[in-house]
């Protein structure tokens, strides 16, 4: 079954055929490291982790490069504000990024190049562009001549004569044309600098990715990824540089994920709705974030609203509750019995649906629909009154392994189900201003009232618990509770 990927360049879904059979070279634009990253910045990290995992599942060896932009005006400005060096700022926030990335439980990239470690490659790239008359030097500043590249605008569908100085373009009197962009910037006093044939200075933003991608992956790569906001000017300028230098296509498939909004509003400093991933993880947890990022198609906008977060919590609770039940049932030694054919058929149909979904431009909503179908069938067969039968135990074995296997693609459902559900309840209790010990005390009091056949008091305590948002279930082994979700 062939994989089809939406290519931003052609605006169509195309069958994925790697340049070299069985090998995929993928470059994704990483963060500019001058601050903690917000929840929108990590959407790409979650999505491209899935892309790499699925490509490997399809039998490809993936070389996944994810860079750190550690030379940039924003870093310099932050360093000047804090009275430290730009390197101190960039190293600090690379470390912080790695903490957040690890907290998400995502797989390490093949490599994480830094701009500061690749200056020779950047300078050599600029030299080639000047030699090919694609770039020019003006008193130590080097610019790319956009008019020298006939295909400029083919990714973003913008035309040179429609571009205006000041419209996402740096106005500069030294440039031959307003749309030309910087490849090398002569340093100002107090700024970090590196030697070059033109001046002591630093590279422009766009040349950095072109140079690192070429150095680590070659002149032409299979997939280049990033946020939709990078299509213009960053990726458009990368194409001009890379193809202007090599004379041929630099990327076979351009893949872009969409943005997130808060209650239908874009994140912005003026609205005060920027939330760092670090803060989200303190309030919630990584599993909730990844679930929210994964259940929407990567090319759609995600509404990062409280309602959406709550829905993610409810859905996760359903999956983990089923996983806990499966774990409890399969831990019982019931002997080997066949799994019912009908359940096997549902699993097989779901596997086919998931394969088709991921091969159709990574259609994760369809994937989750299949996971829910199987979970509903599992609950119908196993979450029933009576003792655990050998058949229930066998179904539980299959379900547990199946969910965790598909979850591994998404970096989901790998936690201990019992521990995660307890963590979820503690988190929800804390948001309500309560503690587990308080709920346990009320449940124990209700159990004692039931033992004493004081049903009026038992009902009174149940009403108290319901008012706190606690659902109580009575079993033959006693009462169990959870926060209503």
N, C-alpha and C positions, 0 to 999 in steps of 0.2 A: 504494500500500500504506500503510495508516494506521498511525500511531505510537500505541502504548498505553503509558501510564505508570501505575505503582502509586501511588495517592494515599493517603497516610497518613490523611487525613481520612475517606475513605469505606472504606478498607481493601479496595479493589478496584482492578483495572486499568481505567483509563478511556481512551477515545480522546482523544488530545491535539488540542484545537482552541484556538488562541490567541485571546485577546480581540480582537485586531486582526489580520486576515488578513495573513500574511507577516511579522509582527513578534512577537518574544518578549521579554518583560521578566522577567528572572531575578535574584533576590537570593539570595546565599548568605552565611551567617554566617561571618565570618572570625575570625582569632585574637585573643585578648587578649594584647597584646604586652608580656610581662614576663620572657620567657625564650626560649631556643631551643626550637623545636617538636619534639615527638617523632614517631616514625614513624607513629603513629596519626593525628596531626593532619593529615598530608598526604594521607590516603586520599581525603578529599573534594576536595582540589585536583586530584588525578588524575582522579577520576570526573567531576566537573562540567566539566572540560576536554573530556572525551569528549561529555558531554551537549550542550555548546555547539557542538562540532564537528559532531555528528550533526544537530542542529537546523538548522545552516547548510547541511549537505549536503542536507537535505530542502527547502531553499529559503527558510528563514526568516532574517530579519535579527535578530540577538540582541543585546540590551543587557544585559550581564552585570556586575552590581554585586557586589563582594566587599569587605566593610568591614574596617577595623582598629578594634578596641576599644582605644583608648589612654587611656581614663579608667575606672579600676576599682580596687577595694580591693587586688587582688593587685599591681598596679603601684605603688600608694602604699606598700604594705608592703615591696616590694623596694627602692624608692627610700630608705626610711628605714633599711633594713639596710645599704645601701651608702653612705649619706650624700650622696646626690645628689638632684636633682629628679625628680619623676614624669615630666616631659616628657623628660628625658635618658634615662630607662629606656625609655620607649615608643619614642622615635625610634631608639635603639640597636637595639631588637629588631624594629622595622619594617624597618630596613636589613638585619638578619640574615635575616629572613624572605624578603626579596626576593632575597638571595643564594641561599638554598636553592631558592626557586621557579625562579629562572633556571637553577640547576644541573639541575633536572628537565626543562628544555627545554619547559615548558608555555607556552601563548600568554598574553600579557598580558590582564587583564580590561579591560572597557570603562572602569570607574572603580573606585578604591579609596578611598572616603570614610573620613575619620577622625572620631571623635566630637568631638574638640576643635575641629574646623572647622565643626561643625554645631550649635553651642549655641543659636543663634537659632531654628532649626527645632525643636529639642527643647523649648525654653521655650514656643514658640507652641503646640506640640502639647499640652503639659500644661495650658496656659491653656484650650484648647478642652475638654479633659476635665473640668476644674473647672466650666466654664460649663455643661456638659451633665450635671453632678452625677454624674459617673462617678469623680471623684477629690475629695480633701479635704486641706486644709492643717492641720497640727498644729504650731504653733510653729516654722514654717520648714521642716518636713519635709512632703512631699506623698506621699499614698498613693492607689493605685487601689482603689476599692471593688469587690471581686470580686462581691459579692452584687448589684451593679447591672447585671451582665451575665448575662442568663438562660442563655446558651449556654456559660458557662464550663465547661471540661472536655471539650468536644466533640472535640478533637484527641487528647487523651491518654486519653479515656474515664474520667476521674476526676470524682468528684462532690464538691462543696464540703463536704458534711457528713461525708465520709470523710477529709478532710484534717485533719491534726493539727499544732498548732504545734510546730515543731522538725523536722518531716518535710519537708525541703527547703524550708522556709518560715522566714523570719526572725522570731524571737520579738521583739516590741517592745511595751512597755506603752502606747505612744502610739497604736497602731492601734485602730480600731474593731472589727476582727475579725482573728484570727490569720492568715487566708489573704490579707489585703490585702498588697500589695507596694509597694515604694518607687518613686516616679517621680522624686523630687528629695530629696537628702540635704543637710541643713545641714552645712557644713564644720566640722571640728574644727581646733584650732590646728595649724599646720604642714602642713595638707592643701591641695591645689590647689583653687581656687574660682572660680566665675563668678557674675556678677550675675543675679538673678532677682527677680520680684515677691514671692517668699516668703522668701528668705534668700540669703546668699552660700553657694554650695554646688556640688554636681555632680549629674548625673543618675544614676538607677538604670540597671542593665544593660539591662533589657528595653525601656525607652522609646527607647533609642538606636537600635536597629534599626528600630523602627516609624517613627521620624522620618526617618531617612536613606532608608529604602525609599520612603516617601511623597514626599519631596523630589525624589528622582532618578527614580522610576519611576511615581509616581501612587498613588491610593487603592487600586487593585486591580491586582495583578500576575499574571502567568501561573504562574511557578514560584518557590517559596521552598524553598531547600535547606539542608541541614545534617546533622550527625550525629544518630543515633538518641537520643543522650543529651540532645539539646536539645528533644525533644518536650515534656517537662515539666521545669521550669516555663517555660523561656524562650519557646518558640514558643506555648505555651498563653497566656502573658501577652501576647505580641505580638498575638495574635488579639483578646483582650479589649480591649486599648488601641486597635488600629486599627479594629476593627469597632464598638467602643463610640463611637469618634469619628465615623466616617463613616456608620454605620448600615447598611452593606452588606458583603458578602463582600470580604475583603482579599486572599486568595490563591486561585487556582483549583486549583492542584496543589501539594500538600505532598509533597516528596521527601526521604527520609532514608536515608543510608547507614549500614551497621552498623559495629561496632567491630572492633578486632583484638585478638588474644590472643597471649601467648607460651607455647608448649607448653601450651595449654588453660587458661592462667591470665590473668586480666585484668592490664593494666599498673597498677602502683601503687607509690608510694614505699616502702611498708612491705615489699614483696617485692623491691625494688631492681631491678626489671626494666624500668624506663623507659629507652628508647634514643632519643636524638635522631636526627633525619634526618641531621644533620651528621656524627655519628659513624658512622652506617651508610654514608654515601657515602665516608667515608675508608677504611672496611674493604672495601666492595664498590663499587658504582657506581649511577648513577641509572637506567640501563636495567634493572638487576635489580630495583630497587625498584618501578618502574612496571609491570614485567611481573607481579610478585607481586601488586600491587594490582589489576591489570586482569583477571587470569585467573579470579578468583572473582566471582560475582555481587555487585553492590553491596549487596544486602540480606542477604547472608550474612556470618557472622563469618569473618575471615581468621586462620588460625593462623600467626603469624609465627615459625615454628620454624626451626632450622638445616636440618632436612630439607626444608622448603618452599623455603628459599632455595636449597639445592642443586638441587632439582628445577627451579627457575626458571633457574638457570645452565645446566643441561643442555639445557633447551628453547631458551633463547636461542642456545646454541652451535649447535644444529641449524638454526635459522633463519638465523643469520649465516653458517654454513658453506655453506648452500645459496645465500645471496646472494653470497658470495664466488665460488663456483663459477660462478654465473650471470654475474657481472661479468667474470670471466676469459674465459668462453666468448663473451660478446657483444662483447667488445673486439676479437675477431678478425674481419677483413673476409672474410666468407664469401659475400657477395652476398645478395640478397633471395630467400627461399624461403617458401612458405606454412607456417604453423604447423599441425600435424596437427589435423584436426577433433575427434578424441577429446580432445586437450588443451584446445582451445577449449571443448568441451562441459563439461569438468570445471571450468574457470574460470567459465563461465556458471552452472553449478549452485552453485558456491561463492558467487558474487556474490548469487544469490537467497537462499541460506541465511543469508548475513551480513545482508542487508537485513531478512529476516524476524526474525533474532535481535535486531538492534538496535531494530527496531520493536516487539519484544515486551519492553518494559521494560528495554532496554539489556542484553540477555542476552549478556554477553561470553564466557562459557564456550563457547557455541555458535559465536560468532565465531572463537575460537581453534581449535575443532575443524575448521572450514572451512579455516583457514590451514594447519593440519597436513595435511589431505587433499590440498591442492594441492602442498604441499612434498614429500610422499611421492611423488606422481606425477611431480613435476619430477625428483627424485633417481632414480627408476626409469628415466626417459628420458634423463637427461643424465649422471648419475654412473656411467658405464659405461666399460669399457676401450676403448682406441682413440682415434684422433684426433677432434678436434671437427669434427663434420659441420655443413653449413649448417643442417640441421634442428635440431640441438642448439643452435646459436647463436640461431636464431629463437625457440625455446622459452625460452631464457634471457632474451632481450629482454622477452618477455611476462611471464615470472615475476617478473623483477626489478622492473619497473614496477608490477606488480599488488600485490606484497607491500608495497612502500614506500607505495603509495597508501592501502591499508587501514591500514598502520602509522601513517600521518600522523594518522588519527583518534584514535589512542591515544598519540601522541607517542612511538612506538616505531619501530625499524628504520630510522632516518634516518641512522645513523652509517656511516662507511666500514667495510665488512664486514671487510676485512683488518686495519685498525687496531683495530677492536673485538675481534676474535678474539685479536690479540696482547695487547691490554690485559687481556682475560679470562685468558689464560695467565699473564701476569706477576702478576696479582692472586692467582691460585691457587698459583703458585710461591711467592710471598711468604708466603702462609698456611702453606705447607709448610716454610718456612725456606730456600728455594733461590732461585737467580738464573738468568736466561736464559743468561748467559755460561757457567755451569757445564754446563747442558744442551747448549748448542751445542758445547762442547768434547768431551763424550762422544759426541755424534752424529757429529762430525768424525772422532773416533778409530775409531768403528765403520765409517764409510764407508771410511777408509783400510784397515782390517782386511779389509773385503770386497774392496777393490781388490787387496790382497795375497793374496787367497784364504785368509786366516786365519779360517776360518769358526767355529772354536772361540772365538777371541777376540771375533768379531762377536756370537756368541750370548751370550757372557758379558756384553758391554756392553749388549746388548738386555735381559738379565735385570736389570742394574743400573738401566737406565732404567725398566723396568716397576715395579721396587721403589720408584722415586721417583714413580710415578704418571704416567709419560710413555708415550704411545702413539706408536710410530714406524711410518711407512709408506714403503716403498721404491718410487720411481717411476723412469721412464727418465731423468728430469732430476736424480736424486739422492734422498736421504732427507729426508723432512719429518716434523716432530713436533708434537704438541700435548699439553697436559695432559689426561689421561683425565677425562671428565665423565660 
